[in-house]
Amino acid sequence: MERKNRTAPLTLERAIEIAFDAKAKFITNEKSGTAALLVSSPSRTIEDGSVERRYRILRPMETDYLSETSLHLSSWKECDRETFEQLWAAQLAKIPEFVTSRLFIVTGLLLPIWNRLPSDHCHIYRFTTDDGEKVIGRPVNMADLANLGLTPSFEQPGEAYDHLNTGGIIDLAEGLCLRKVSVMYAPRIELTGFNDVSLPGLKAMGLTTEIIAYKLRLFVPMGDEANGILEKLFKRYPPR
């Protein structure tokens, strides 16, 4: 089903309040030209016993978490308040009042497949569509569809991004595969299955390379840049 939701972005006034209350820093991304708030997050002890500092990146519609190392390697740089306010206002202006998303509902005789449905959100939805159809059933995520023998399709890159962020995997043409991974306790979207021939073209689309444990790995940047990069990637390597 398709549903329309009203957006609730973080207003400029509220962002300024958070900046002063939480002693946050104004930052801007040199690649995307977007603004965000850098807020300290609780540190974490990693396997070797050292303490890793972590930060929250607050944007109008999203929050990301980065380690101190990942932050230094990123394109986020500190900026003045005037620059922050101009970029934040520009971002708010691009956010629509409503967004349309897809909702997956399993309906009908559920008992025979109950053990294949997710056990962490057992809500029951009852609603009537705009054309009068009455529906009752359980909501499932895109990542749950595979357990039901179904393959999700992505009408918008944003749906693919949401699918990946909920733990879903997307197989692409020519043996490529997208999945969410954790690198240094930070969520990342990794592309595997590439070779030396396809690597230059993938980097030209905006994917970034990192050498981790002596191995070259390829990632889709998280956040605002992801949807545009996924759109380019799907045109060249369609989901299977």
C-alpha positions in Angstrom: 0.0 0.0 0.0 1.1 3.6 -0.5 0.7 6.0 2.4 1.2 9.8 2.7 2.9 11.1 5.8 3.5 14.7 6.9 7.2 15.5 7.3 8.5 16.8 10.5 11.9 18.3 9.9 14.1 19.8 12.6 13.4 23.6 12.3 16.2 26.1 12.3 15.0 27.6 15.6 15.1 24.2 17.3 18.5 23.4 15.8 19.9 26.6 17.2 18.4 25.8 20.7 20.1 22.3 20.5 23.4 23.9 19.5 23.5 26.0 22.6 21.9 23.5 25.0 24.1 20.6 23.9 27.2 22.8 23.1 27.1 21.4 19.6 29.2 22.6 16.7 28.0 24.0 13.4 29.4 21.9 10.5 29.1 21.7 6.8 29.8 18.9 4.3 32.3 20.1 1.7 31.1 17.5 -0.8 27.3 17.9 -0.5 27.2 21.5 0.6 24.8 20.6 3.4 24.8 21.7 7.1 24.5 19.7 10.3 25.0 19.9 14.0 27.9 17.9 15.6 26.8 16.7 19.0 28.9 14.6 21.4 27.6 11.1 22.0 28.5 8.6 24.7 32.0 7.0 24.2 32.4 3.3 23.6 35.0 0.8 24.7 36.2 -1.3 21.8 37.8 -4.8 21.7 41.4 -3.7 22.5 40.2 -1.8 25.6 40.7 1.7 24.2 37.9 4.2 24.4 36.4 5.5 21.2 34.7 8.9 21.1 31.5 9.1 19.1 29.4 11.9 17.7 25.9 12.5 16.4 25.4 14.3 13.1 22.0 16.0 13.3 20.3 17.1 10.0 16.8 18.3 9.3 15.4 14.8 8.7 18.2 12.4 9.7 20.6 11.5 12.5 23.9 9.7 11.8 26.5 8.4 14.2 30.3 8.6 13.5 33.3 7.7 15.5 36.0 10.3 16.0 38.2 8.6 13.4 35.4 8.4 10.8 34.6 12.0 11.5 38.2 13.1 10.7 38.1 11.1 7.5 34.8 12.5 6.4 33.9 15.7 4.5 32.3 17.4 7.6 34.1 20.6 8.6 33.3 23.2 11.2 31.6 26.4 10.0 30.3 29.7 11.4 26.7 30.2 12.4 25.8 32.4 9.4 26.9 29.7 7.0 25.1 27.1 9.0 21.8 29.0 9.0 21.9 29.7 5.3 22.6 26.0 4.4 20.0 24.7 6.9 17.3 27.0 5.6 18.1 25.9 2.0 17.8 22.2 3.1 14.5 22.9 4.8 13.1 24.6 1.6 13.7 21.4 -0.3 11.8 19.2 2.1 8.2 18.6 0.9 5.3 18.9 3.2 4.3 15.3 2.6 6.2 12.2 1.5 4.7 9.1 0.0 6.0 5.7 1.1 5.1 2.1 0.6 3.6 0.0 3.4 3.8 -3.8 3.2 0.9 -5.7 4.8 0.5 -9.4 5.1 -3.2 -10.2 5.1 -5.5 -13.2 4.8 -4.9 -16.6 6.4 -1.7 -15.9 8.5 -1.6 -18.9 10.8 0.2 -21.3 8.4 3.0 -18.7 7.9 3.0 -17.2 11.3 6.5 -18.6 12.2 7.9 -16.9 9.0 6.7 -13.5 10.1 8.9 -11.2 12.2 8.5 -11.6 15.9 9.7 -8.1 17.0 6.7 -6.1 15.8 3.4 -8.0 16.1 1.1 -5.1 15.5 -2.2 -5.5 13.6 -3.3 -2.8 11.2 -6.8 -2.1 10.2 -7.6 0.6 7.6 -9.6 1.5 4.6 -7.9 2.7 1.4 -9.0 5.7 -0.6 -10.9 3.5 -3.1 -12.8 1.8 -0.3 -10.9 -1.5 0.2 -10.8 -2.6 3.8 -7.6 -4.2 4.9 -6.5 -6.0 8.1 -3.2 -7.6 8.6 0.4 -7.4 9.9 3.0 -4.9 8.7 6.3 -6.2 7.5 9.5 -4.6 6.4 11.1 -5.0 3.0 13.8 -7.2 4.7 11.1 -9.6 5.8 9.7 -10.2 2.3 12.4 -12.8 1.5 11.1 -15.0 4.3 7.8 -15.1 2.5 9.4 -16.0 -0.8 8.9 -12.5 -2.2 11.5 -10.2 -3.9 11.0 -6.5 -3.1 11.0 -4.0 -6.0 12.3 -0.5 -5.6 10.3 2.3 -7.3 12.5 5.0 -5.7 16.1 4.9 -4.6 14.9 6.1 -1.2 13.0 2.8 -0.8 16.3 0.9 -1.4 18.1 3.1 1.1 15.4 2.3 3.7 15.6 -1.4 2.8 19.3 -1.5 3.3 19.1 0.4 6.6 16.7 -2.2 8.0 19.1 -5.0 7.3 18.0 -5.9 3.8 20.3 -7.1 1.1 20.1 -6.1 -2.6 21.7 -8.3 -5.3 22.6 -6.4 -8.4 23.6 -7.4 -11.9 27.0 -8.8 -12.6 27.4 -10.3 -9.2 27.4 -7.0 -7.2 25.7 -6.9 -3.8 24.7 -4.1 -1.4 24.3 -4.6 2.3 24.5 -2.7 5.6 27.6 -3.4 7.6 29.3 -2.0 10.8 32.7 -0.6 10.4 34.4 0.7 13.6 30.9 0.6 15.2 29.5 3.0 12.6 26.8 1.8 10.1 27.9 1.7 6.5 26.4 0.5 3.2 29.0 -1.7 1.4 29.1 -2.9 -2.2 30.8 -6.2 -2.7 31.5 -8.3 -5.9 33.3 -5.5 -7.8 36.5 -6.0 -9.8 39.3 -3.9 -11.1 37.4 -3.3 -14.4 34.2 -2.0 -12.7 36.0 0.0 -9.9 36.7 3.2 -11.8 33.1 3.5 -13.0 31.8 2.8 -9.5 34.0 5.5 -8.0 32.8 8.0 -10.7 29.2 7.4 -9.5 30.2 8.6 -6.0 31.1 5.4 -4.1 34.1 5.7 -1.9 37.0 3.3 -1.3 38.8 2.5 1.9 41.5 0.1 2.7 40.6 -1.8 5.9 42.7 -4.7 7.2 44.7 -4.5 4.0 41.6 -5.1 1.9 40.0 -2.6 -0.5 36.4 -2.0 0.3 33.7 0.1 -1.5 31.0 2.1 0.3 27.9 4.1 -0.6 28.1 7.3 1.5 25.3 7.5 4.1 22.8 10.4 4.3 21.9 12.9 1.6 24.2 11.6 -1.0 23.0 8.0 -0.9 19.8 8.2 -3.0 21.5 9.9 -5.9 24.3 7.4 -5.9 22.0 4.4 -5.7 20.0 5.8 -8.6 23.1 5.9 -10.8 24.1 2.5 -9.6 20.8 0.9 -10.3 20.8 2.3 -13.9 24.1 0.5 -14.6 23.6 -2.5 -12.4 19.8 -3.2 -12.0 18.6 -5.0 -8.9 17.9 -8.7 -9.6 
